[in-house]
């Protein structure tokens, strides 16, 4: 089972909700509120999964995904994208799952590949 999850999200309410759901599922969770901080944390201690919002202040989630996939130390991380945007319009490739906002625990479990 996946153990380390990095969540990159600027909305504190969503960040807290994801942390709560993921902790309840037994994951070790690290939080970042900016793309740059998230990428630094991922490179310092590569997680098993990165949950990243597409819309972030400054650099966006697309940039994070490109950087993660280009770096040999993080390219094997699973990536789960969170967004309120239409998935067909966000223009990201090479991700493992999408988590559409608003979401509930069941949606988080499904995105993380955890049986209910």
Z-matrix of the N, CA and C atoms (Angstrom, degrees):
N
C 1 1.455
C 2 1.528 1 109.35
N 3 1.303 2 115.76 1 146.18
C 4 1.453 3 121.88 2 177.16
C 5 1.523 4 108.23 3 -64.46
N 6 1.310 5 116.38 4 136.67
C 7 1.458 6 117.52 5 -178.55
C 8 1.525 7 113.82 6 -114.37
N 9 1.345 8 119.00 7 -41.60
C 10 1.463 9 120.89 8 -175.44
C 11 1.529 10 110.69 9 -103.23
N 12 1.340 11 115.20 10 124.87
C 13 1.464 12 121.20 11 179.75
C 14 1.526 13 108.64 12 -125.52
N 15 1.322 14 116.12 13 130.81
C 16 1.455 15 123.08 14 173.16
C 17 1.515 16 107.66 15 -105.61
N 18 1.334 17 117.26 16 124.95
C 19 1.459 18 122.19 17 177.99
C 20 1.525 19 108.18 18 -108.59
N 21 1.335 20 116.12 19 124.11
C 22 1.464 21 122.12 20 177.51
C 23 1.521 22 106.82 21 -114.23
N 24 1.327 23 115.61 22 106.97
C 25 1.468 24 122.33 23 -173.72
C 26 1.519 25 108.52 24 -153.72
N 27 1.333 26 117.55 25 133.67
C 28 1.463 27 120.15 26 -178.94
C 29 1.526 28 113.71 27 -91.42
N 30 1.316 29 118.89 28 -18.36
C 31 1.465 30 122.19 29 178.77
C 32 1.530 31 108.51 30 -82.92
N 33 1.329 32 115.99 31 113.76
C 34 1.469 33 120.74 32 -174.87
C 35 1.532 34 112.74 33 -61.14
N 36 1.335 35 117.88 34 -34.62
C 37 1.468 36 120.38 35 179.00
C 38 1.528 37 110.61 36 -66.17
N 39 1.312 38 116.71 37 -44.79
C 40 1.467 39 120.82 38 179.89
C 41 1.527 40 109.81 39 -69.17
N 42 1.320 41 116.58 40 -39.15
C 43 1.464 42 121.03 41 177.18
C 44 1.531 43 109.95 42 -57.98
N 45 1.322 44 116.57 43 -47.03
C 46 1.461 45 121.16 44 179.41
C 47 1.509 46 112.40 45 -65.15
N 48 1.339 47 117.09 46 -39.51
C 49 1.459 48 121.03 47 179.24
C 50 1.527 49 111.05 48 -64.81
N 51 1.321 50 116.26 49 -45.19
C 52 1.470 51 119.75 50 177.87
C 53 1.521 52 110.98 51 -62.80
N 54 1.328 53 116.62 52 -42.98
C 55 1.459 54 119.84 53 178.48
C 56 1.528 55 110.71 54 -59.09
N 57 1.316 56 116.69 55 -44.66
C 58 1.462 57 121.60 56 179.59
C 59 1.529 58 111.39 57 -61.34
N 60 1.330 59 116.77 58 -50.43
C 61 1.473 60 120.60 59 -179.56
C 62 1.527 61 111.67 60 -61.67
N 63 1.322 62 116.91 61 -45.99
C 64 1.467 63 120.54 62 -177.06
C 65 1.525 64 111.96 63 -68.42
N 66 1.329 65 117.32 64 -40.40
C 67 1.469 66 119.82 65 175.87
C 68 1.520 67 110.94 66 -61.45
N 69 1.331 68 116.98 67 -41.65
C 70 1.463 69 121.18 68 179.37
C 71 1.527 70 111.89 69 -63.00
N 72 1.329 71 116.76 70 -25.31
C 73 1.469 72 121.64 71 178.30
C 74 1.526 73 112.09 72 -87.56
N 75 1.331 74 116.84 73 -2.13
C 76 1.449 75 120.84 74 176.34
C 77 1.515 76 115.74 75 94.64
N 78 1.328 77 117.34 76 9.65
C 79 1.465 78 120.59 77 179.12
C 80 1.524 79 111.06 78 -82.75
N 81 1.320 80 116.08 79 149.98
C 82 1.465 81 123.49 80 170.64
C 83 1.528 82 105.66 81 -89.07
N 84 1.325 83 117.44 82 117.60
C 85 1.461 84 121.92 83 -170.02
C 86 1.530 85 111.49 84 -112.32
N 87 1.328 86 115.17 85 133.48
C 88 1.457 87 123.02 86 171.82
C 89 1.520 88 106.64 87 -117.84
N 90 1.332 89 116.49 88 140.58
C 91 1.462 90 121.16 89 -175.32
C 92 1.523 91 111.60 90 -116.17
N 93 1.336 92 115.14 91 144.04
C 94 1.466 93 121.84 92 174.24
C 95 1.522 94 107.83 93 -141.23
N 96 1.327 95 116.53 94 139.70
C 97 1.461 96 120.13 95 -178.38
C 98 1.529 97 113.51 96 -103.06
N 99 1.342 98 117.59 97 -0.56
C 100 1.465 99 120.96 98 175.26
C 101 1.528 100 109.69 99 -136.53
N 102 1.320 101 114.68 100 158.11
C 103 1.461 102 120.44 101 178.80
C 104 1.526 103 111.14 102 -61.88
N 105 1.333 104 115.99 103 -43.57
C 106 1.460 105 120.17 104 -177.29
C 107 1.524 106 111.87 105 -63.94
N 108 1.327 107 116.75 106 -45.43
C 109 1.465 108 120.22 107 177.79
C 110 1.524 109 110.75 108 -63.21
N 111 1.312 110 116.83 109 -42.94
C 112 1.457 111 120.76 110 178.60
C 113 1.514 112 112.75 111 -59.52
N 114 1.316 113 116.14 112 -44.61
C 115 1.460 114 119.92 113 179.36
C 116 1.526 115 111.01 114 -64.98
N 117 1.321 116 117.22 115 -41.91
C 118 1.469 117 120.42 116 176.55
C 119 1.524 118 111.32 117 -59.29
N 120 1.334 119 116.87 118 -44.40
C 121 1.467 120 120.80 119 179.47
C 122 1.527 121 111.24 120 -65.08
N 123 1.331 122 116.80 121 -40.32
C 124 1.464 123 120.78 122 179.60
C 125 1.525 124 111.46 123 -64.39
N 126 1.299 125 116.40 124 -39.60
C 127 1.463 126 120.04 125 179.93
C 128 1.524 127 111.96 126 -72.32
N 129 1.326 128 117.05 127 -34.30
C 130 1.471 129 121.10 128 -179.21
C 131 1.520 130 111.88 129 -71.11
N 132 1.323 131 117.50 130 -35.97
C 133 1.464 132 122.88 131 -177.19
C 134 1.523 133 107.71 132 -150.65
N 135 1.339 134 118.00 133 83.03
C 136 1.457 135 120.96 134 -172.82
C 137 1.537 136 112.98 135 -54.75
N 138 1.335 137 115.55 136 124.52
C 139 1.461 138 119.95 137 178.27
C 140 1.528 139 110.58 138 -82.27
N 141 1.321 140 115.54 139 171.17
C 142 1.460 141 120.24 140 174.35
C 143 1.528 142 110.20 141 -77.24
N 144 1.339 143 115.42 142 -36.76
C 145 1.467 144 121.75 143 -178.40
C 146 1.520 145 109.06 144 -135.24
N 147 1.340 146 115.33 145 140.46
C 148 1.456 147 121.77 146 170.83
C 149 1.526 148 106.85 147 -115.50
N 150 1.325 149 116.06 148 122.23
C 151 1.460 150 122.33 149 173.35
C 152 1.517 151 105.58 150 -101.08
N 153 1.328 152 116.83 151 117.27
C 154 1.469 153 120.07 152 -173.05
C 155 1.519 154 111.17 153 -131.53
N 156 1.331 155 115.18 154 132.19
C 157 1.455 156 121.97 155 174.48
C 158 1.526 157 107.97 156 -75.65
N 159 1.310 158 116.82 157 144.30
C 160 1.461 159 120.48 158 177.61
C 161 1.526 160 110.80 159 -73.92
N 162 1.337 161 116.89 160 -41.72
C 163 1.462 162 120.95 161 -177.19
C 164 1.527 163 109.09 162 -96.11
N 165 1.327 164 115.28 163 108.87
C 166 1.462 165 122.91 164 179.23
C 167 1.524 166 108.31 165 -132.08
N 168 1.326 167 117.97 166 154.85
C 169 1.470 168 118.71 167 175.48
C 170 1.531 169 110.10 168 -69.09
N 171 1.318 170 116.67 169 145.47
C 172 1.471 171 119.28 170 -178.19
C 173 1.520 172 109.55 171 73.39
N 174 1.302 173 115.88 172 -124.01
C 175 1.476 174 120.64 173 177.55
C 176 1.527 175 108.86 174 -69.45
N 177 1.322 176 117.21 175 143.30
C 178 1.464 177 119.33 176 -178.00
C 179 1.524 178 112.19 177 -100.62
N 180 1.312 179 115.72 178 179.65
C 181 1.456 180 121.51 179 -178.25
C 182 1.518 181 113.69 180 -63.36
N 183 1.320 182 117.29 181 -30.96
C 184 1.465 183 120.20 182 177.41
C 185 1.530 184 109.90 183 -61.06
N 186 1.332 185 116.44 184 -42.05
C 187 1.463 186 121.29 185 178.10
C 188 1.527 187 110.06 186 -62.03
N 189 1.334 188 116.66 187 -44.63
C 190 1.471 189 120.83 188 178.85
C 191 1.521 190 110.24 189 -57.78
N 192 1.322 191 116.74 190 -46.35
C 193 1.471 192 121.01 191 -178.48
C 194 1.523 193 110.36 192 -61.57
N 195 1.327 194 117.50 193 -46.48
C 196 1.481 195 120.53 194 178.86
C 197 1.524 196 111.03 195 -59.42
N 198 1.338 197 116.34 196 -44.88
C 199 1.471 198 120.54 197 -179.35
C 200 1.532 199 111.37 198 -65.58
N 201 1.325 200 117.27 199 -42.07
C 202 1.471 201 120.17 200 178.95
C 203 1.518 202 111.20 201 -61.81
N 204 1.322 203 116.80 202 -43.41
C 205 1.465 204 121.09 203 -178.33
C 206 1.519 205 112.66 204 -71.57
N 207 1.338 206 117.87 205 -25.33
C 208 1.466 207 121.38 206 -179.17
C 209 1.530 208 112.92 207 -83.79
N 210 1.307 209 117.14 208 -19.08
C 211 1.465 210 121.80 209 -175.51
C 212 1.535 211 109.81 210 -93.35
N 213 1.337 212 118.01 211 122.67
C 214 1.470 213 120.20 212 -179.55
C 215 1.535 214 113.82 213 -56.91
N 216 1.336 215 117.30 214 -28.59
C 217 1.469 216 118.99 215 -177.94
C 218 1.524 217 112.82 216 -78.33
N 219 1.340 218 118.07 217 -17.20
C 220 1.466 219 120.06 218 -177.03
C 221 1.524 220 114.03 219 -123.74
N 222 1.306 221 118.22 220 -4.24
C 223 1.466 222 119.26 221 -173.06
C 224 1.526 223 113.65 222 -63.97
N 225 1.335 224 118.29 223 -20.33
C 226 1.458 225 120.41 224 -179.82
C 227 1.533 226 113.76 225 -89.47
N 228 1.330 227 116.96 226 -4.67
C 229 1.469 228 120.24 227 177.66
C 230 1.529 229 109.51 228 -62.53
N 231 1.319 230 116.11 229 138.57
C 232 1.460 231 119.08 230 170.71
C 233 1.520 232 107.23 231 -72.82
N 234 1.322 233 116.37 232 145.91
C 235 1.458 234 120.63 233 179.66
C 236 1.515 235 109.62 234 -123.13
N 237 1.342 236 114.85 235 126.57
C 238 1.461 237 122.89 236 174.08
C 239 1.520 238 106.55 237 -114.52
N 240 1.325 239 116.64 238 123.20
C 241 1.458 240 122.44 239 -179.44
C 242 1.523 241 108.96 240 -95.88
N 243 1.345 242 115.82 241 133.71
C 244 1.457 243 120.51 242 171.20
C 245 1.525 244 108.11 243 -109.33
N 246 1.324 245 115.75 244 141.34
C 247 1.460 246 119.47 245 -178.66
C 248 1.519 247 111.51 246 -164.12
N 249 1.319 248 114.56 247 155.45
C 250 1.459 249 121.89 248 169.74
C 251 1.527 250 109.30 249 -101.27
N 252 1.322 251 116.85 250 -7.76
C 253 1.460 252 122.55 251 -177.50
C 254 1.522 253 110.62 252 -80.02
N 255 1.306 254 116.18 253 161.52
C 256 1.453 255 121.37 254 175.55
C 257 1.530 256 107.61 255 -65.41
N 258 1.337 257 117.36 256 123.78
C 259 1.477 258 119.85 257 -177.57
C 260 1.523 259 113.80 258 -54.85
N 261 1.339 260 117.15 259 -29.66
C 262 1.464 261 120.36 260 179.94
C 263 1.525 262 112.42 261 -73.31
N 264 1.331 263 116.94 262 -15.53
C 265 1.462 264 120.70 263 -175.91
C 266 1.523 265 114.32 264 -103.86
N 267 1.325 266 118.99 265 -2.57
C 268 1.466 267 118.68 266 -173.15
C 269 1.522 268 113.53 267 -88.56
N 270 1.311 269 117.50 268 -16.89
C 271 1.456 270 119.88 269 172.58
C 272 1.511 271 115.90 270 64.77
N 273 1.323 272 116.80 271 43.14
C 274 1.461 273 118.99 272 174.55
C 275 1.522 274 108.56 273 -116.33
N 276 1.296 275 115.00 274 143.29
C 277 1.448 276 120.74 275 175.32
C 278 1.508 277 108.33 276 -123.02
N 279 1.305 278 115.83 277 174.75
C 280 1.459 279 121.68 278 174.24
C 281 1.529 280 113.16 279 57.84
N 282 1.342 281 115.83 280 43.59
C 283 1.458 282 120.58 281 173.17
C 284 1.526 283 108.21 282 -117.23
N 285 1.317 284 115.42 283 157.28
C 286 1.461 285 120.10 284 -175.58
C 287 1.519 286 113.86 285 -93.02
N 288 1.340 287 116.96 286 -25.97
C 289 1.463 288 119.76 287 -179.73
C 290 1.517 289 109.61 288 -161.66
N 291 1.339 290 114.86 289 159.78
C 292 1.469 291 122.53 290 176.01
C 293 1.523 292 107.34 291 -119.32
N 294 1.314 293 115.25 292 141.95
C 295 1.457 294 122.31 293 176.97
C 296 1.519 295 106.39 294 -127.50
N 297 1.335 296 115.66 295 104.76
C 298 1.452 297 120.35 296 -176.07
C 299 1.519 298 110.78 297 -84.70
N 300 1.338 299 115.54 298 133.03
C 301 1.460 300 121.78 299 177.71
C 302 1.523 301 108.65 300 -86.19
N 303 1.303 302 119.63 301 142.23
C 304 1.465 303 126.77 302 -3.43
C 305 1.531 304 110.06 303 -76.02
N 306 1.305 305 116.79 304 149.71
C 307 1.453 306 121.75 305 -178.39
C 308 1.520 307 109.23 306 -126.73
N 309 1.332 308 114.68 307 165.31
C 310 1.463 309 120.50 308 175.88
C 311 1.524 310 107.84 309 -125.04
N 312 1.314 311 116.13 310 -179.97
C 313 1.469 312 120.67 311 -177.25
C 314 1.529 313 111.76 312 -58.58
N 315 1.329 314 116.79 313 -39.20
C 316 1.461 315 119.96 314 -179.67
C 317 1.525 316 111.21 315 -62.09
N 318 1.324 317 116.94 316 -40.10
C 319 1.469 318 120.53 317 178.71
C 320 1.524 319 110.85 318 -66.67
N 321 1.323 320 117.19 319 -39.06
C 322 1.474 321 120.52 320 177.36
C 323 1.523 322 109.46 321 -64.13
N 324 1.329 323 116.63 322 -43.98
C 325 1.472 324 120.49 323 179.13
C 326 1.529 325 109.97 324 -59.20
N 327 1.322 326 116.86 325 -45.01
C 328 1.467 327 120.89 326 -179.08
C 329 1.527 328 110.70 327 -63.66
N 330 1.324 329 117.52 328 -45.28
C 331 1.469 330 120.93 329 -179.77
C 332 1.513 331 111.85 330 -62.51
N 333 1.319 332 116.66 331 -32.65
C 334 1.465 333 122.11 332 -179.24
C 335 1.527 334 112.00 333 -86.98
N 336 1.328 335 116.89 334 -4.99
C 337 1.460 336 120.87 335 179.66
C 338 1.515 337 113.16 336 73.06
N 339 1.344 338 116.11 337 30.57
C 340 1.463 339 121.06 338 179.97
C 341 1.515 340 108.23 339 -102.32
N 342 1.320 341 116.12 340 126.48
C 343 1.474 342 120.12 341 178.46
C 344 1.527 343 109.89 342 -66.78
N 345 1.329 344 114.74 343 145.27
C 346 1.468 345 117.87 344 179.58
C 347 1.507 346 113.28 345 -86.26
